[in-house]
Amino acid sequence: MKSEKLLLELEQILEQLGFVVRKERGNFRGGYCLLEGDKIIMLNKNQPADYLVGQIIRFFDDYDLRSKLDDMFLKPAVRKQIVQRIKATDEIIMSKANPNSSLKKQEI
């Protein structure tokens, strides 16, 4: 699935979860905020779609929305992408936490 299509699907999921998705141009990374009771996700239009997808996936993980995603109907291709990307993010975090874990012992 192309990143642009996945991004649109993820935006719809966020809206189903009660978030307002705003895409703006500017010099910012993007993120989550509460504004007068509205849960807003800010995305920077200047960033590539793949970066924005990663940002949303990290948001799902950071705000513990995985369980809500499990309870929602998602297109199988979208669910597969989300699971793969969360798994990849978890692996990166684990490798940073334990940098020696990826080193293989060599026989002498």
PyMOL commands that set and color helices and strands:
alter all, ss='L'
color gray80, all
select helices_A, chain A and resi 3-16+49-62+66-71+76-97+99-102
alter helices_A, ss='H'
color red, helices_A
select strands_A, chain A and resi 19-24+30-35+38-44
alter strands_A, ss='S'
color yellow, strands_A
deselect
rebuild
show_as cartoon
